[in-house]
Amino acid sequence: MDLNSFWFILITVLFIGFFFLEGFDYGVGILLPFLGKNDADRRVIISSIGPFWDGNEVWLLTAGGAMFAAFPNWYATMFSGFYLALVLVLVALILRGVAFEFRSRDESPKWRSFWDWMIFIGSFLPALLWGVAITNIIEGVPIDDKMNYTGGFWNLLNPYALLGGLTFLALFTLYGAIFLSLKTEGEIMERAFKVAAKLWIPTVVLVVGFVAGGYLATDIFTRLGVNPGIAPVGAAAALLSVGWFLKIRRSGWAFIMTALTIILATFTIFQGLYPRVMISSSNPEWSLTVYNASSSPYTLGVMSWVAVSLVPIVVGYQAWNYWVFRHRVGHHSGSHL
């Protein structure tokens, strides 16, 4: 395996980590105004992700940094072509981070309600737009022979990309509801169970539609062949099992299966994309690959040593953080937020 492929795999792992951890985080933020019937409930809901949300976003920053250093042409084409969408994501994430810090600074109901809705917006938009962005990457966007994006913002909002956005949104919201059923107590836990049970069928329908549409809009599924391997089959089986575990109220297993769905689905997308990193809808020969979009071999070599040294430390720290704050939260633990 050459360094170009190694860095593609590492970026895949970083995106898997981001969607795996930030997915339920976004879901909780989306559900906050609806599951939290009063300020005390909403403080408990925020407490459930309080120790985690900022650390989860590190995976996105690391993935972006890795793209910039390892595949600068991919970074330049994607961030210039998806500029407005990514700016909206950035603004939403800034609002979200500010809201977590500011909502407790005043006891006024209007003040706290405003920041609660900012958490909702700051979770809803990234969940939707990341689905749109990933779908456009695999579907293909107008790229010329000089690796320049030649389309506009509205090219990104095509029907299949919007379906991808809704699929990501539904999956992350389901993930967040299951996380709350696992992490909270009492009435909030019961509400989360009910919401998760209601969301499961629409999520399955959207995922089926996304995959079916993928056979028409992109080649990443057909490239897997008649024997696609364990990842897509495992993702489908895991998602289907979520409904059963919700029915028997096994929130831990439902959470694991939803997480496995996201992990295997992300792996499948990147597997079908390789060795390309962005597909050109103008001419397949103009697609960006791990070879024509990469940095020099020397740069990749130096970065590899840094990544091998530091990534395990980051993973170890986050695992420790989740272990320390593994207990359920209730009204007794949310009063300070």
C-alpha positions as CSV (number, residue, x, y, z in Angstrom):
1,M,0.0,0.0,0.0
2,D,1.5,3.4,-1.0
3,L,1.3,6.6,1.1
4,N,-1.5,8.0,-1.1
5,S,-3.8,5.1,-0.3
6,F,-2.7,5.2,3.3
7,W,-3.8,8.8,3.6
8,F,-7.1,8.2,1.9
9,I,-7.7,5.4,4.4
10,L,-6.8,7.7,7.3
11,I,-9.1,10.4,6.1
12,T,-11.8,7.8,5.7
13,V,-11.2,6.8,9.4
14,L,-11.4,10.5,10.4
15,F,-14.7,11.0,8.7
16,I,-16.0,7.7,10.2
17,G,-15.0,9.0,13.6
18,F,-16.6,12.3,13.0
19,F,-20.0,10.9,11.8
20,F,-19.9,8.2,14.5
21,L,-19.3,10.7,17.4
22,E,-20.9,13.9,16.1
23,G,-23.9,12.1,14.6
24,F,-25.7,11.5,17.9
25,D,-24.4,14.9,19.0
26,Y,-26.3,16.6,16.2
27,G,-29.3,14.4,16.8
28,V,-29.5,15.5,20.4
29,G,-29.3,19.2,19.4
30,I,-32.0,18.7,16.8
31,L,-34.3,17.1,19.4
32,L,-33.6,19.6,22.1
33,P,-36.6,22.0,21.6
34,F,-39.0,19.1,21.1
35,L,-38.0,16.6,23.9
36,G,-37.3,19.3,26.4
37,K,-40.7,20.4,27.7
38,N,-39.2,23.0,30.1
39,D,-35.9,24.5,31.1
40,A,-35.0,21.7,33.5
41,D,-35.6,19.1,30.8
42,R,-33.5,21.0,28.3
43,R,-30.6,21.4,30.8
44,V,-30.6,17.6,31.3
45,I,-30.6,17.0,27.5
46,I,-27.6,19.5,27.1
47,S,-25.9,17.8,30.0
48,S,-26.0,14.5,28.1
49,I,-23.6,15.8,25.5
50,G,-22.0,18.5,27.6
51,P,-18.6,16.7,28.1
52,F,-18.4,15.5,24.5
53,W,-19.7,17.9,21.9
54,D,-16.5,20.0,21.5
55,G,-14.2,17.0,21.5
56,N,-16.4,15.4,18.8
57,E,-15.8,18.3,16.5
58,V,-12.0,17.8,16.6
59,W,-12.5,14.9,14.2
60,L,-13.9,17.3,11.6
61,L,-11.0,19.7,12.1
62,T,-8.5,16.9,11.8
63,A,-10.1,15.5,8.7
64,G,-10.0,19.0,7.1
65,G,-6.4,19.5,8.1
66,A,-5.5,16.0,6.7
67,M,-7.2,16.8,3.4
68,F,-5.4,20.2,3.2
69,A,-1.9,18.6,3.9
70,A,-2.2,15.3,2.1
71,F,-4.5,16.2,-0.9
72,P,-4.3,19.9,-1.4
73,N,-6.0,19.8,-4.8
74,W,-9.0,17.9,-3.3
75,Y,-9.2,20.5,-0.5
76,A,-9.0,23.4,-2.9
77,T,-11.6,22.1,-5.3
78,M,-14.0,21.0,-2.6
79,F,-13.8,24.1,-0.5
80,S,-14.0,26.4,-3.4
81,G,-16.9,24.5,-5.1
82,F,-18.8,23.9,-1.8
83,Y,-17.8,27.3,-0.4
84,L,-21.3,28.7,0.4
85,A,-22.5,25.4,1.9
86,L,-19.4,25.0,4.0
87,V,-19.7,28.6,5.2
88,L,-23.2,27.9,6.3
89,V,-21.9,24.8,8.2
90,L,-19.2,26.9,9.8
91,V,-21.7,29.7,10.9
92,A,-24.0,27.1,12.3
93,L,-21.3,25.4,14.3
94,I,-20.2,28.8,15.7
95,L,-23.7,29.6,16.7
96,R,-24.0,26.1,18.3
97,G,-20.8,26.5,20.3
98,V,-21.8,30.0,21.4
99,A,-25.2,28.8,22.4
100,F,-23.9,26.0,24.7
101,E,-21.8,28.6,26.5
102,F,-24.3,31.5,26.6
103,R,-27.6,30.0,27.4
104,S,-26.8,29.7,31.1
105,R,-25.6,33.3,31.4
106,D,-29.2,34.6,32.0
107,E,-32.2,33.1,33.6
108,S,-34.7,34.8,31.3
109,P,-36.9,32.2,29.5
110,K,-36.7,34.2,26.3
111,W,-32.9,34.3,26.4
112,R,-32.6,30.5,27.0
113,S,-35.3,29.7,24.4
114,F,-33.4,31.7,21.8
115,W,-30.1,29.9,22.5
116,D,-31.9,26.5,22.5
117,W,-33.1,27.2,19.0
118,M,-29.6,28.2,18.0
119,I,-28.5,24.8,19.2
120,F,-31.2,23.3,17.0
121,I,-30.2,25.3,14.0
122,G,-26.5,24.7,14.6
123,S,-27.2,20.9,14.7
124,F,-29.9,20.7,11.9
125,L,-27.9,22.6,9.2
126,P,-24.6,20.7,9.5
127,A,-26.5,17.3,9.6
128,L,-28.4,18.2,6.4
129,L,-25.5,19.9,4.6
130,W,-22.9,17.2,5.3
131,G,-25.3,14.8,3.7
132,V,-25.7,17.1,0.7
133,A,-21.9,17.5,0.4
134,I,-21.0,13.8,0.7
135,T,-23.7,12.9,-1.8
136,N,-22.4,15.5,-4.3
137,I,-18.9,14.1,-3.9
138,I,-20.0,10.6,-4.9
139,E,-22.5,11.7,-7.5
140,G,-20.1,14.0,-9.3
141,V,-19.9,17.7,-9.7
142,P,-18.7,19.9,-12.7
143,I,-14.9,19.8,-12.6
144,D,-12.7,20.8,-15.5
145,D,-9.4,19.4,-16.7
146,K,-7.5,21.9,-14.4
147,M,-9.4,20.6,-11.3
148,N,-11.5,23.7,-11.0
149,Y,-15.1,23.5,-9.9
150,T,-17.2,25.0,-12.7
151,G,-20.7,24.8,-11.3
152,G,-22.6,27.0,-8.9
153,F,-24.3,26.7,-5.6
154,W,-27.6,25.5,-7.1
155,N,-25.8,22.6,-8.8
156,L,-25.3,21.2,-5.3
157,L,-29.0,21.2,-4.5
158,N,-30.0,18.5,-7.0
159,P,-32.7,16.0,-6.1
160,Y,-30.3,13.1,-5.2
161,A,-28.1,15.4,-3.1
162,L,-31.2,16.7,-1.2
163,L,-32.3,13.0,-0.6
164,G,-28.8,12.4,0.8
165,G,-29.1,15.4,3.1
166,L,-32.5,14.2,4.4
167,T,-31.1,10.7,4.9
168,F,-28.2,12.0,6.9
169,L,-30.6,14.2,8.9
170,A,-33.0,11.3,9.7
171,L,-30.2,8.9,10.6
172,F,-28.5,11.4,12.9
173,T,-31.8,12.4,14.6
174,L,-32.6,8.7,15.2
175,Y,-29.1,8.3,16.6
176,G,-29.6,11.2,18.9
177,A,-32.9,9.9,20.2
178,I,-31.4,6.5,20.9
179,F,-28.4,8.2,22.7
180,L,-30.9,10.1,24.9
181,S,-32.8,7.0,25.7
182,L,-29.5,5.5,26.8
183,K,-28.1,8.5,28.6
184,T,-31.1,10.1,30.4
185,E,-33.6,9.0,33.1
186,G,-37.4,9.3,33.7
187,E,-39.7,11.1,31.4
188,I,-37.0,12.3,29.0
189,M,-35.8,8.7,28.5
190,E,-39.4,7.6,27.8
191,R,-39.9,10.5,25.3
192,A,-36.6,9.6,23.6
193,F,-37.7,5.9,23.2
194,K,-41.0,7.0,21.6
195,V,-39.3,9.4,19.2
196,A,-36.7,6.8,18.2
197,A,-39.4,4.2,17.6
198,K,-41.3,6.7,15.3
199,L,-38.1,7.8,13.5
200,W,-36.9,4.3,12.7
201,I,-39.2,3.5,9.8
202,P,-38.8,6.8,8.0
203,T,-35.1,6.5,8.4
204,V,-35.1,3.0,6.8
205,V,-37.3,4.3,3.9
206,L,-34.9,7.2,3.3
207,V,-31.8,4.9,3.4
208,V,-33.4,2.5,1.0
209,G,-34.3,5.4,-1.3
210,F,-30.7,6.8,-1.1
211,V,-29.2,3.4,-2.0
212,A,-31.7,2.9,-4.8
213,G,-31.1,6.4,-6.2
214,G,-27.4,5.8,-6.0
215,Y,-27.6,3.1,-8.6
216,L,-29.0,5.7,-11.0
217,A,-27.0,8.8,-9.9
218,T,-23.5,7.3,-9.2
219,D,-21.4,4.3,-9.7
220,I,-20.1,3.8,-6.2
221,F,-22.6,1.0,-5.5
222,T,-22.3,-0.8,-8.9
223,R,-18.5,-0.7,-8.6
224,L,-18.8,-3.0,-5.5
225,G,-20.1,-5.7,-7.9
226,V,-22.5,-8.6,-7.2
227,N,-20.5,-9.5,-4.1
228,P,-20.4,-6.2,-2.3
229,G,-18.7,-7.5,0.9
230,I,-19.5,-7.3,4.5
231,A,-19.7,-3.5,4.9
232,P,-22.9,-2.6,3.0
233,V,-24.6,-5.9,4.0
234,G,-23.6,-5.3,7.6
235,A,-24.9,-1.7,7.5
236,A,-28.3,-2.9,6.2
237,A,-28.5,-5.6,8.8
238,A,-27.5,-3.3,11.6
239,L,-30.1,-0.7,10.7
240,L,-32.9,-3.3,10.4
241,S,-32.0,-4.7,13.8
242,V,-32.4,-1.3,15.4
243,G,-36.2,-1.5,15.2
244,W,-36.1,-4.8,17.1
245,F,-33.9,-3.6,19.9
246,L,-36.1,-0.5,20.3
247,K,-39.1,-2.7,20.5
248,I,-37.6,-4.8,23.3
249,R,-36.2,-1.5,24.9
250,R,-32.5,-2.5,24.6
251,S,-31.2,1.0,24.1
252,G,-27.6,0.0,24.4
253,W,-27.8,-2.5,21.6
254,A,-29.9,-0.1,19.5
255,F,-27.2,2.6,19.9
256,I,-24.4,0.1,19.0
257,M,-26.3,-1.0,15.9
258,T,-27.0,2.6,14.8
259,A,-23.4,3.4,15.3
260,L,-22.4,0.3,13.3
261,T,-24.8,1.4,10.5
262,I,-23.0,4.8,10.3
263,I,-19.5,3.3,10.4
264,L,-20.1,0.7,7.8
265,A,-22.1,3.0,5.5
266,T,-19.4,5.6,5.6
267,F,-16.8,2.9,4.8
268,T,-18.9,1.7,1.9
269,I,-19.1,5.2,0.4
270,F,-15.4,5.8,0.6
271,Q,-14.7,2.2,-0.6
272,G,-16.8,2.8,-3.7
273,L,-15.2,6.2,-4.3
274,Y,-11.5,5.0,-4.2
275,P,-9.1,5.8,-5.8
276,R,-11.1,8.9,-6.7
277,V,-11.7,11.6,-4.1
278,M,-14.0,13.7,-6.2
279,I,-15.9,12.6,-9.3
280,S,-16.1,15.0,-12.3
281,S,-19.5,15.0,-13.9
282,S,-18.1,16.9,-16.9
283,N,-15.7,14.1,-17.8
284,P,-14.8,11.1,-15.7
285,E,-11.2,11.4,-16.8
286,W,-11.0,14.8,-15.0
287,S,-12.0,13.3,-11.6
288,L,-9.6,13.9,-8.7
289,T,-7.8,10.8,-7.4
290,V,-5.5,10.0,-4.6
291,Y,-2.6,10.5,-7.1
292,N,-3.3,13.6,-9.1
293,A,-4.7,15.5,-6.0
294,S,-1.9,14.6,-3.5
295,S,1.1,16.3,-2.0
296,S,4.6,15.2,-2.7
297,P,5.8,11.8,-1.4
298,Y,8.2,13.5,1.1
299,T,5.3,15.5,2.6
300,L,3.1,12.4,2.9
301,G,6.0,10.5,4.5
302,V,6.6,13.2,7.2
303,M,2.9,13.5,7.9
304,S,2.6,9.7,8.2
305,W,5.0,9.6,11.1
306,V,3.2,12.5,12.9
307,A,-0.2,10.8,12.3
308,V,0.9,7.4,13.6
309,S,2.3,9.1,16.7
310,L,-0.6,11.4,17.6
311,V,-3.9,9.8,16.4
312,P,-3.7,7.0,19.0
313,I,-3.3,9.7,21.7
314,V,-6.4,11.5,20.6
315,V,-8.4,8.2,20.4
316,G,-7.2,7.2,23.9
317,Y,-8.1,10.6,25.4
318,Q,-11.6,10.6,23.9
319,A,-12.2,7.0,25.0
320,W,-11.2,8.0,28.6
321,N,-13.5,11.0,28.4
322,Y,-16.5,8.9,27.5
323,W,-15.7,6.3,30.2
324,V,-15.5,9.0,32.9
325,F,-18.9,10.5,31.9
326,R,-20.6,7.2,31.1
327,H,-23.4,7.5,33.7
328,R,-26.9,8.6,33.0
329,V,-27.9,12.2,33.7
330,G,-31.1,13.5,35.3
331,H,-32.5,16.7,36.7
332,H,-30.0,16.5,39.5
333,S,-27.0,16.7,37.1
334,G,-28.3,19.4,34.7
335,S,-29.0,22.2,37.1
336,H,-25.7,24.0,36.4
337,L,-26.3,24.4,32.6
